[in-house]
Amino acid sequence: MKLMSAALLLLAGVSVQAEQKVIRVGHFPNITHAQGVIAHGLSRAGKGWFEERLGPDVKIEWFVYNAGPTAMEAIFARSLDITYVGPNPAINAHLKSRGAEIRIVAGACSGGAALVVQSDGRIKTDRDFRDKKVATPQLGNTQDVAARAWLQSKGLKVTMTGGDALVIPTSNPDQLALFQKGDLDAVWTVEPWVSRLELEAKGKLYLDEKELWPVGQYVTTHLVSSVKFLKDQPALLKKWIAAHVELTQWINTNPTEAKTIFNEEMKALTTRALPAVTLDRAWPRLALTYDPVRASLLKSAADAHRIGFIKTKPDLSQIYDLKLLNEVLRERQLPEVK
């Protein structure tokens, strides 16, 4: 009898495990992905934010990426369900799949990008960018498009390989090293690299990108779902979005505790925490939000088309699916988003 009871218990355990749902979630080890980093850190510490709110029948698997295109390819390969990602990788993935693979289901972060120049006076006015070298993080990424569009708005001809000013796609660590040597005249990048350029390379803030947008809001990070996960697991995705909204509110209400958790997880992920002075300078330049700031994505896509990164006029009519987000907001008596 004891052996039979043990066997039945074992079978019951296997049955429960088999019924457990798995949600695979991606994020970058970056301050603009703070919700993902903090939630991952809480999960690692056994205090999972999403785990507690999604319930014991849901298992969360976390994946860390260093580039948006890689995360989007993981969604295409059906190895990722949702991810925190920047606007341009989302746009490119949506267009590449002809609208069949991804949907933006919520916002995550606004702001945090800026143009930093050398402090030796070589650039004092917009005219001084002529014949200068301006670095951006990656060819065609969000800051690269923003930098080229801004330079063109100042009357400078900018091509992929030259023009009146030379835009040089360069990884963030290399940007810092080259800027310190004086080999770069300016850098258009995102936090925490803006603050690192200021603090470690004596850079001067020339333009905070929020000055270019209505009420200072523009999208830096979205929460993106695969179309398959959205269709197959809408109730589970809604629970995630509700927990994401709650986490965003908690972070904004408890910035000191949030920064501590964030930096502990950054050390776990990258072996190095951000210096407190860098984190304290970078944090206020970001606005963590569940609003996807739709208008800014549409403008960024239009700029990418005008510059030549997107060959045909982009159709983004299906890139958003905010139904679940707005259901959550209504239930919490919060203003809906467009």
C-alpha positions as CSV (number, residue, x, y, z in Angstrom):
1,M,0.0,0.0,0.0
2,K,2.8,2.4,0.9
3,L,4.5,1.7,-2.4
4,M,1.2,2.3,-4.3
5,S,0.6,5.6,-2.4
6,A,4.1,6.8,-3.2
7,A,3.6,5.9,-6.8
8,L,0.3,7.8,-6.9
9,L,1.9,10.8,-5.3
10,L,4.7,10.7,-7.8
11,L,2.3,10.5,-10.7
12,A,0.3,13.4,-9.3
13,G,3.5,15.4,-9.1
14,V,4.3,14.6,-12.7
15,S,0.8,15.6,-13.8
16,V,1.0,19.0,-12.0
17,Q,4.4,19.6,-13.5
18,A,3.1,18.7,-17.0
19,E,0.2,21.2,-16.7
20,Q,2.5,24.0,-15.7
21,K,2.6,26.8,-18.3
22,V,5.9,28.3,-19.3
23,I,6.4,31.9,-20.4
24,R,9.7,32.8,-21.9
25,V,10.7,36.5,-21.4
26,G,13.6,38.5,-22.7
27,H,15.3,41.8,-21.7
28,F,18.6,43.6,-22.0
29,P,21.0,44.3,-19.1
30,N,20.3,48.0,-19.5
31,I,18.7,50.7,-17.4
32,T,16.1,51.4,-20.1
33,H,14.9,47.8,-19.5
34,A,14.6,48.4,-15.8
35,Q,11.3,46.5,-15.3
36,G,12.9,43.4,-16.8
37,V,16.1,43.7,-14.9
38,I,14.4,44.3,-11.6
39,A,11.9,41.5,-12.1
40,H,14.7,39.1,-13.1
41,G,16.6,40.1,-10.0
42,L,13.6,39.6,-7.7
43,S,13.1,36.2,-9.4
44,R,16.7,35.2,-8.8
45,A,16.3,36.2,-5.1
46,G,13.1,34.0,-4.7
47,K,10.8,37.0,-4.5
48,G,9.5,36.9,-8.0
49,W,7.3,39.9,-8.9
50,F,5.7,38.2,-11.9
51,E,5.8,34.7,-10.3
52,E,3.7,35.8,-7.4
53,R,1.1,37.5,-9.6
54,L,0.9,34.9,-12.3
55,G,0.6,32.0,-9.9
56,P,2.2,28.6,-9.1
57,D,1.0,27.0,-12.3
58,V,3.2,29.4,-14.4
59,K,6.9,29.0,-14.8
60,I,8.9,32.0,-16.0
61,E,12.1,31.5,-18.0
62,W,14.3,34.6,-18.3
63,F,16.6,35.3,-21.3
64,V,19.1,38.1,-21.6
65,Y,20.0,39.7,-24.9
66,N,22.4,42.4,-25.9
67,A,20.8,43.5,-29.2
68,G,17.2,44.0,-30.3
69,P,17.5,42.1,-33.6
70,T,18.7,39.0,-31.6
71,A,15.6,39.2,-29.4
72,M,13.3,39.6,-32.4
73,E,14.9,36.5,-34.1
74,A,14.2,34.6,-30.9
75,I,10.5,35.4,-31.3
76,F,10.6,34.4,-35.0
77,A,12.2,31.1,-33.9
78,R,9.4,30.5,-31.3
79,S,11.9,30.4,-28.5
80,L,10.7,33.6,-26.9
81,D,7.1,34.7,-26.0
82,I,7.5,38.3,-24.9
83,T,10.5,40.7,-24.6
84,Y,11.4,44.2,-23.6
85,V,12.9,45.8,-26.7
86,G,13.6,49.2,-28.4
87,P,11.3,50.7,-31.1
88,N,13.5,50.2,-34.2
89,P,14.1,46.5,-33.7
90,A,10.3,46.2,-33.2
91,I,9.6,48.1,-36.4
92,N,12.1,46.1,-38.4
93,A,10.8,42.8,-37.1
94,H,7.2,43.9,-37.9
95,L,8.0,44.9,-41.4
96,K,10.3,41.8,-42.0
97,S,7.5,39.5,-41.0
98,R,4.9,41.6,-42.9
99,G,3.0,42.1,-39.7
100,A,2.6,38.4,-38.9
101,E,5.0,37.9,-35.9
102,I,5.1,40.6,-33.3
103,R,2.8,43.1,-31.5
104,I,3.6,46.0,-29.2
105,V,1.4,45.4,-26.1
106,A,2.6,48.0,-23.7
107,G,5.3,50.7,-23.2
108,A,8.2,50.3,-20.8
109,C,10.5,53.4,-21.0
110,S,10.6,56.9,-22.4
111,G,13.6,59.1,-22.6
112,G,17.2,58.6,-21.7
113,A,18.9,59.5,-25.0
114,A,21.1,62.5,-25.6
115,L,23.8,64.1,-27.7
116,V,27.1,64.6,-25.9
117,V,30.0,66.7,-27.2
118,Q,33.6,67.3,-26.3
119,S,34.0,70.0,-23.6
120,D,37.0,71.6,-25.3
121,G,34.8,74.0,-27.3
122,R,35.2,72.3,-30.8
123,I,31.3,72.2,-30.9
124,K,29.5,75.3,-29.7
125,T,26.6,75.7,-32.1
126,D,24.7,73.5,-34.6
127,R,26.9,74.8,-37.4
128,D,29.9,73.3,-35.8
129,F,28.8,69.8,-36.5
130,R,30.0,70.2,-40.1
131,D,33.0,67.9,-40.8
132,K,32.7,66.4,-37.3
133,K,32.6,62.7,-36.3
134,V,29.4,61.7,-34.4
135,A,29.1,58.2,-33.0
136,T,25.9,56.2,-32.5
137,P,25.4,52.8,-30.9
138,Q,24.5,50.8,-34.0
139,L,23.7,51.3,-37.7
140,G,20.0,51.9,-38.1
141,N,19.2,51.7,-34.4
142,T,16.9,54.1,-32.6
143,Q,19.7,56.6,-31.7
144,D,21.4,56.3,-35.1
145,V,18.1,57.3,-36.8
146,A,17.5,60.1,-34.4
147,A,21.0,61.5,-34.9
148,R,20.9,61.4,-38.7
149,A,17.4,63.0,-38.7
150,W,18.5,65.8,-36.4
151,L,21.7,66.5,-38.3
152,Q,19.6,66.7,-41.6
153,S,17.1,69.0,-39.9
154,K,20.1,71.4,-39.3
155,G,20.8,71.6,-43.0
156,L,23.6,69.0,-43.1
157,K,23.7,66.4,-45.8
158,V,24.3,63.0,-44.1
159,T,24.8,59.8,-46.1
160,M,25.4,56.3,-45.0
161,T,29.2,56.7,-45.5
162,G,29.8,60.4,-45.1
163,G,28.4,63.8,-46.1
164,D,28.7,67.1,-44.2
165,A,29.1,65.2,-40.9
166,L,30.3,61.6,-40.5
167,V,28.0,59.4,-38.4
168,I,29.9,56.4,-37.2
169,P,28.0,53.4,-35.7
170,T,30.2,52.3,-32.8
171,S,29.4,50.1,-29.8
172,N,28.9,51.9,-26.5
173,P,32.1,50.7,-24.8
174,D,34.1,51.7,-27.9
175,Q,32.4,55.1,-28.0
176,L,33.6,55.8,-24.5
177,A,37.2,54.9,-25.2
178,L,37.3,56.8,-28.5
179,F,35.7,59.8,-26.9
180,Q,38.2,59.8,-24.1
181,K,41.0,59.9,-26.7
182,G,39.4,62.8,-28.5
183,D,38.9,60.7,-31.6
184,L,35.1,61.4,-31.6
185,D,33.6,64.9,-31.6
186,A,30.2,63.9,-30.4
187,V,28.1,60.9,-29.4
188,W,24.4,60.3,-29.6
189,T,23.6,57.5,-27.3
190,V,21.3,56.4,-24.4
191,E,21.7,56.0,-20.7
192,P,23.7,54.9,-18.8
193,W,26.3,55.8,-21.5
194,V,25.3,59.4,-21.6
195,S,26.2,59.8,-17.9
196,R,29.4,57.7,-18.3
197,L,30.5,60.0,-21.1
198,E,29.9,63.0,-18.9
199,L,31.5,61.6,-15.7
200,E,34.3,59.4,-17.1
201,A,35.2,61.3,-20.3
202,K,34.3,64.9,-19.3
203,G,31.7,65.2,-22.0
204,K,29.3,68.0,-22.2
205,L,25.5,67.5,-22.7
206,Y,24.6,69.4,-25.9
207,L,21.1,68.1,-26.4
208,D,18.7,66.0,-24.4
209,E,16.5,64.3,-26.9
210,K,13.4,64.9,-24.9
211,E,13.7,68.6,-26.0
212,L,12.7,67.4,-29.6
213,W,9.4,65.8,-28.6
214,P,6.0,67.1,-27.4
215,V,5.9,67.1,-23.6
216,G,9.3,65.5,-23.7
217,Q,8.1,61.9,-24.3
218,Y,9.4,59.5,-26.8
219,V,9.7,55.7,-26.6
220,T,12.9,54.0,-25.7
221,T,11.6,50.5,-24.8
222,H,8.5,48.6,-25.5
223,L,7.0,45.3,-24.2
224,V,6.5,43.2,-27.3
225,S,4.6,39.9,-27.6
226,S,4.8,37.3,-30.3
227,V,1.5,37.1,-32.2
228,K,1.3,33.4,-31.4
229,F,1.5,34.0,-27.6
230,L,-1.0,36.8,-27.9
231,K,-3.5,34.6,-29.7
232,D,-2.9,31.4,-27.7
233,Q,-2.5,32.8,-24.2
234,P,-4.4,36.1,-23.9
235,A,-5.4,35.6,-20.3
236,L,-1.8,34.9,-19.3
237,L,-0.5,37.8,-21.3
238,K,-3.1,40.1,-19.6
239,K,-1.8,38.9,-16.2
240,W,1.7,39.8,-17.3
241,I,0.7,43.2,-18.5
242,A,-1.2,43.9,-15.2
243,A,1.9,42.9,-13.2
244,H,4.0,45.1,-15.5
245,V,1.8,48.1,-14.9
246,E,2.0,47.5,-11.2
247,L,5.8,47.0,-11.2
248,T,6.2,50.3,-13.2
249,Q,4.2,52.1,-10.6
250,W,6.1,50.6,-7.8
251,I,9.5,51.5,-9.3
252,N,8.4,55.1,-9.8
253,T,7.1,55.3,-6.2
254,N,10.2,53.5,-4.7
255,P,13.2,54.7,-6.7
256,T,15.8,54.1,-4.0
257,E,14.9,50.5,-3.4
258,A,14.3,49.9,-7.1
259,K,17.8,51.2,-8.0
260,T,19.4,48.9,-5.4
261,I,17.6,45.8,-6.8
262,F,18.5,46.9,-10.3
263,N,22.2,47.4,-9.6
264,E,22.4,44.1,-7.8
265,E,21.0,42.3,-10.8
266,M,23.3,44.2,-13.2
267,K,26.2,42.9,-11.2
268,A,24.8,39.4,-11.4
269,L,24.3,39.7,-15.2
270,T,27.4,41.6,-16.2
271,T,29.8,41.1,-13.2
272,R,29.8,44.9,-12.7
273,A,27.3,47.1,-11.0
274,L,27.0,50.7,-12.2
275,P,28.8,53.3,-9.9
276,A,26.2,55.0,-7.7
277,V,27.1,58.4,-9.1
278,T,26.4,57.1,-12.7
279,L,23.1,55.5,-11.7
280,D,21.9,58.5,-9.8
281,R,22.6,60.8,-12.7
282,A,21.1,58.5,-15.3
283,W,17.9,57.5,-13.5
284,P,16.1,60.8,-13.6
285,R,16.5,61.1,-17.3
286,L,14.3,58.1,-17.8
287,A,10.6,57.8,-17.5
288,L,9.4,54.3,-16.8
289,T,6.0,54.0,-18.2
290,Y,3.4,51.5,-19.5
291,D,2.4,54.1,-22.2
292,P,3.9,53.0,-25.6
293,V,4.1,56.7,-26.7
294,R,2.8,55.7,-30.1
295,A,3.3,59.0,-31.9
296,S,7.1,58.9,-31.4
297,L,7.4,55.4,-32.9
298,L,5.5,56.5,-36.0
299,K,7.8,59.5,-36.4
300,S,10.9,57.4,-35.9
301,A,9.7,55.0,-38.6
302,A,9.0,57.9,-40.9
303,D,12.5,59.3,-40.3
304,A,14.0,55.9,-41.0
305,H,12.2,55.8,-44.3
306,R,13.2,59.3,-45.2
307,I,16.9,58.5,-44.4
308,G,16.8,55.3,-46.4
309,F,16.9,52.6,-43.7
310,I,13.4,51.5,-44.6
311,K,13.1,51.3,-48.4
312,T,9.3,51.6,-48.7
313,K,6.8,53.6,-46.7
314,P,6.2,51.5,-43.6
315,D,2.8,50.1,-42.8
316,L,2.6,50.0,-39.0
317,S,-1.2,49.8,-38.8
318,Q,-1.0,46.4,-37.1
319,I,2.1,46.8,-34.9
320,Y,0.1,47.7,-31.8
321,D,-2.4,45.6,-29.9
322,L,-3.2,47.6,-26.8
323,K,-6.6,45.9,-26.0
324,L,-5.3,44.0,-23.0
325,L,-3.3,47.0,-21.7
326,N,-6.4,49.2,-21.8
327,E,-8.5,46.4,-20.2
328,V,-6.0,46.4,-17.3
329,L,-6.0,50.2,-17.1
330,R,-9.8,50.4,-17.0
331,E,-10.0,47.8,-14.2
332,R,-7.5,49.8,-12.2
333,Q,-9.3,53.1,-13.0
334,L,-6.3,54.5,-14.8
335,P,-6.5,56.5,-18.1
336,E,-6.4,54.4,-21.2
337,V,-3.7,54.9,-23.8
338,K,-4.1,55.3,-27.6
